[in-house]
Amino acid sequence: MLISLRGVRRAGFTLVELLVVIAIIGILVGLLLPAIQAAREAARRTQCVNTFKQYGLAMQNHHDVFKKLPPRGMNQPFRHSFMPFLWAFMEETNLRNSYNMKDHFHVAANATPIATILPIYYCPSAANQDAKQYGSTRCKANYVVNTGDLTNSAPLVPPLPPETAPFKNNRQQKFAEITDGLSKTMFMSEVLTLHDINDHRGDVFNDDTAACCFMTDFTPNTSSNDQPKYCGIGTAAGQIPAASMTNFRMPCVTGTTRFYMSARSRHPGGVNVLMGDGGVKFVAEVIDSAAWKAAGSSQGGESLGLE
C-alpha cells in the first residue's frame, strides 16, 4: 500500500525560525543583564555597608576600653596606622598579638601581620580591580579614616596644620571632643587602590600623608587629581602612564608641598561613609561641597551635613 506524505508537516524549525528565536533570546538577555548586574552591585554594596558596621562597632569598643579613638597614623615614637589598633575589636586578636606596637610597622618582626590579607580591608565592588598589596610587603585597603578638610603641607612631621576631623596624626581624640555630634561626623569612607608599587593611596600600613586616610577637599569620585606624596605616574616599569589614570577612576599627580586624597569607590554614583554613631550612609558624588566638608569636620559647628 502506498501512503501519501502530502500535507504532512515535518518536525523541527526552519532556519528563519531559529534566527528569530535566537534574536528574541538576545533581546531578553540584553534586557535582563543590566538588572542582573544592578542586583549584584546592590548585594556588593550591602556587603560593603556591613563591613563598615564592623568598623563602626570596633571604633565604639576601642573608645569604651581606651576612652579615645585610634590615631589616623603615627610617626612618633613609632610608625603605625589606625588598623592595628582595631584588630582586637574585629575578631583578629591573634593578628594583634603578633604585631609589635613598640617598633615600626615595617620591621621584620611585623612583616607577617602587615602582609596578611583580610576580607575586612576590601570593598567587594572593587576587590577584583584594585590592588590588595603594596608590592608584596604590606596590605592596601579600600576603607580609610577621615582626616577632614585638610590639605597637609610638608614636612610630614609635627607641627601639622590644625585638624578638625576625628582622626589625627599622633593624637587620639575622645568622643567628647567631637562637638558636632557623632551622627553628623564622618569616621570612614572608601578609596581606590592602584596596582603600582609607587602609589601609596590606600596603603594603610604607612604613615605617609594621603595613605591611610581621605580628605574632604573635593567631593566623592571627583575628577580632580589626588595629590599624595607618591602616585606612581610615569613610564618606568610597573608604573601607570598618566593617560591611563582616568580608567582607574583615580586621577593623580605627585604632591610636593601639599597632599590630599579624595573618597572614591566603584559603586555607581557615590561612596559609602561610616558615621561616628556607627550608622552608614551612601553619599552621592553630586553632594554639595560645603555639606561634604561639614560632614568631615568634628568641631566646626556647621549646620550643613549629609541629611
TAVEN-V308515 format. One record per helix or strand. SS is the DSSP state (@ for helix, = for strand). FROM is the first residue (numbers start at 1). TO is the last residue. Records with the same first field share a line. If there is no record, write none. Layout:
BEGIN
SS=FROM-TO + FROM-TO
END
This chain:
BEGIN
@=15-66 + 83-89 + 93-97 + 108-115 + 119-121 + 175-177 + 182-184 + 242-248 + 289-296
==73-74 + 80-81 + 133-134 + 138-139 + 143-146 + 152-153 + 168-169 + 171-171 + 186-190 + 199-199 + 213-214 + 226-227 + 231-231 + 233-233 + 240-240 + 252-252 + 258-260 + 270-275 + 280-284
END
